[in-house]
Amino acid sequence: MVEKYKTIYVFDTQAPSHKYAGQRQVEEDYQLQPNETLVEPQQGQDNYWNAETGAWVASTVDIYCYDVNDRNALSDMFSVPAGTTLKAGQTTVVPKDGLYEPRFNGTTWESGITEEEFLANQPKAEVKPSASQIAQANTLKDVAKLQVAHTNQQKLNADLMKDNAALKKQNQTQATLNANLMKQLAELKQEVMTTKSTTVTA
């Protein structure tokens, strides 16, 4: 008995675009899976499977979804095969750049909040210093410590000079006192010698 085969064509169901993913041979009685078809893709073009029409198409359309339960706020965006029927809460109108929390008014997209409100809701980023900034801060800290040490050393030097001057003055005073004592001692000695001489003569 001769087995019969057929070619099936596979498309990607993980993405709404249903892009062509390849082909393979299967037995004649093989049951098609949800991501397979017997329709042959067109040659020389991209192919996307439109399940509504049961045909391959050459392009996709961008769909913008809005939440009808949340003031028509933009909720999602994806691509579908060309010719796909739009569902409730979907549009092909492209939101313009610069809109904050876009909302669909039935015709166009508009900002749901002001720029000030948007910026106020943004998390405050923690600014961490760079390695060079840390190094510079440490250098400034070291310089400050050296300046304090230098100031303290200058004060100590001034105190030592003051103490040295006082000691020098004290030494000069002591020297003067010693000189006077020696002078008085010499005079007293002279006086004793004179008195002794007078006594012997008498």
C-alpha positions in Angstrom: 0.0 0.0 0.0 1.4 3.4 -1.0 1.2 6.0 1.7 -0.1 9.4 0.6 1.3 12.7 2.0 0.2 16.3 1.9 1.9 19.6 2.5 0.8 21.9 5.4 1.8 25.4 6.0 2.5 26.7 9.6 2.0 30.2 11.0 3.0 31.7 14.3 0.1 31.9 16.7 2.2 33.4 19.5 1.9 36.8 17.8 -1.3 38.4 16.5 0.3 38.9 13.1 0.2 35.1 12.4 3.4 35.3 10.3 4.3 32.4 8.0 6.6 30.0 9.9 7.3 27.2 7.5 5.9 24.0 5.9 6.1 20.3 6.3 4.9 17.0 4.9 2.3 15.0 6.8 0.2 11.9 6.1 -3.0 12.3 4.1 -5.2 11.6 7.1 -3.4 14.1 9.4 -5.7 16.5 11.3 -4.7 20.2 11.0 -3.7 22.1 14.2 -4.9 25.6 15.0 -1.7 27.1 13.6 -1.7 25.1 10.3 -3.4 25.4 6.9 -3.4 23.7 3.5 -3.5 27.0 1.7 -0.1 27.7 0.0 1.5 31.1 0.7 2.2 33.5 -2.1 5.8 33.3 -3.5 8.1 36.4 -3.3 6.4 38.2 -0.4 5.9 38.2 3.3 2.9 36.1 4.3 0.5 36.5 7.2 -2.5 34.2 7.8 -5.8 36.0 8.0 -8.1 33.5 9.8 -11.2 35.6 9.0 -10.8 35.3 5.2 -8.8 32.1 5.2 -6.1 33.5 3.0 -2.5 34.7 3.2 -1.9 38.5 3.0 1.3 40.4 2.3 1.1 43.0 5.1 -0.1 43.8 8.5 -1.9 46.7 10.2 -1.0 48.2 13.5 -3.9 48.1 16.0 -4.1 50.5 19.0 -6.3 49.3 21.8 -8.1 51.5 24.3 -9.8 50.5 27.6 -13.5 51.4 27.3 -13.8 50.9 31.1 -11.1 53.4 31.8 -11.9 56.6 29.9 -10.6 55.0 26.6 -7.0 55.0 27.9 -4.4 53.4 25.5 -3.9 49.9 26.8 -2.0 47.9 24.1 -0.7 47.9 20.5 0.0 45.0 18.2 0.0 44.1 14.5 -2.6 41.9 12.7 -2.9 40.6 9.2 -4.3 43.2 6.7 -8.1 42.9 6.3 -8.7 41.9 10.0 -12.0 43.3 11.3 -11.5 45.7 14.2 -13.1 44.8 17.5 -14.6 47.1 20.2 -11.9 49.1 21.8 -9.6 49.0 18.8 -8.5 51.6 16.2 -5.9 52.1 13.5 -5.5 55.8 14.4 -1.9 56.4 15.4 -1.4 58.3 18.7 0.8 61.4 18.1 4.1 61.8 19.9 4.1 63.9 23.0 0.8 62.7 24.5 0.7 61.9 28.2 -1.4 58.8 29.0 -3.2 59.0 25.6 -7.0 58.6 25.5 -9.1 57.9 22.4 -12.0 60.4 22.0 -13.6 58.4 19.1 -11.7 60.3 16.4 -8.2 61.1 17.6 -5.9 60.6 20.6 -5.5 63.3 23.2 -3.5 63.6 26.4 -5.2 62.2 29.5 -3.1 64.3 31.9 -0.9 67.4 31.6 2.8 67.4 31.3 3.1 68.7 34.9 1.0 65.8 36.2 3.0 63.3 34.3 6.3 64.6 35.6 5.0 64.7 39.2 4.0 61.0 38.9 7.5 59.9 37.8 9.6 58.2 40.4 12.5 60.2 41.7 15.7 58.6 40.4 18.4 58.1 43.0 21.4 59.9 41.8 24.6 57.9 42.7 27.9 59.7 42.5 30.4 58.5 40.0 33.8 57.0 40.9 35.5 60.3 40.0 33.1 62.3 42.1 33.7 60.0 45.1 37.5 60.3 44.6 37.2 64.1 44.4 35.1 64.2 47.6 37.6 62.1 49.4 40.4 64.4 48.2 38.6 67.5 49.4 38.0 65.7 52.8 41.7 64.9 53.1 42.6 68.5 52.2 40.2 69.8 54.9 41.9 67.5 57.4 45.3 68.7 56.4 44.2 72.3 56.8 42.9 71.7 60.3 46.2 69.9 61.2 48.2 72.8 59.7 46.1 75.4 61.7 46.6 73.4 64.9 50.4 73.2 64.2 50.6 76.9 63.6 48.8 77.5 67.0 51.2 75.1 68.7 54.2 76.9 67.2 52.9 80.3 68.3 52.4 79.0 71.8 55.9 77.5 71.9 57.4 80.8 70.7 55.5 82.7 73.3 56.6 80.3 76.0 60.2 80.5 74.7 60.1 84.4 74.8 58.8 84.3 78.4 61.5 81.8 79.4 64.2 84.0 77.7 62.9 87.0 79.6 62.9 85.0 82.8 66.5 84.0 82.2 67.5 87.6 81.6 65.8 88.6 84.8 67.6 85.8 86.6 70.9 86.8 85.1 70.4 90.4 86.3 69.4 89.2 89.7 72.5 86.9 89.9 74.7 89.9 88.8 73.3 92.1 91.5 73.7 89.4 94.1 77.4 88.9 93.1 77.9 92.6 93.2 76.4 92.8 96.7 78.4 89.8 97.8 81.6 91.5 96.5 80.7 94.7 98.3 79.9 92.8 101.5 83.2 91.0 101.2 85.1 94.2 100.7 83.3 95.7 103.7 84.3 92.7 105.8 87.9 93.0 104.7 88.0 96.7 105.5 86.5 96.1 109.0 88.9 93.3 109.7 91.9 95.4 108.6 90.8 98.3 110.9 90.4 96.0 113.9 93.9 94.5 113.4 95.5 98.0 113.2 93.9 99.1 116.4 
